[in-house]
């Protein structure tokens, strides 16, 4: 799920409290590789600020703020708002790219594609991290067992977006920071949560381990474009899921738990 050991930061400028009673607006971001041609739209509910350049995992001292954000409804509102914007964008993009109200066959012929991240985009790790026995720490062997059992609940709005895209004839590709050895149960979990008929699941090879997530994922998208695919949007919980181009737009879901550049 996370390619490198995270940095737990609890002091200084990065230890910013998340407003418990509110939620971040769904806005357009002008950084993280976003350009006028490839905008990034989503929630600003991130900790630390998205301008940091190192991995980050929230400290136990800050965990209560994330619980409060969840309980306030802010997280759910931001998920729903971002996915709603993505759905509207996809419909408009298909009209522009494949023809207005194009049939499924026509959408397939124009090689339309949506790319999605996996963890905390299609499935949620909040229950794992918020468990008092875990207390916002990482345990890769245990997390691998959870992945094998598909023990992470679906993030239903994101799942629904991919199912709707597929019903329109759009090809779905999942690009994840998980390792290639985790491919069988990643594929099984996608089926379990209702993301069926995925064209390809791209996971990190040993040769990719030294790359940042942004470089690894943008190269994967570039490879898809070289095969003739037109990527309407990239959906993820990290700016690195959609930065550095090779998608028409990025849609950023809220994730104040960790940050992966």
Secondary structure, DSSP 8 states (H G I E B T S, - for coil): --SS---EE-SGGG-----SS----EEEE--TT--SSSEEEEE---SS-TT--S-EEE-HHHHHHHHHHHHHTHHHHHHHHHHHHHHHHHHHHHHHHH-TT--HHHHHHTTEEEEE--BTTTB--HHHHHSTTT-S---HHHHHHHHHTT-S-B-HHHHHHHHHHHHTT-EEEEEEEEEGGGHHHHHHHHHHHT--S-SEEEEE-GGGTTS-HHHHHHHHHHHHHHTT-EEEEEEESSGGGT-SSSSSEEEE----SEE--
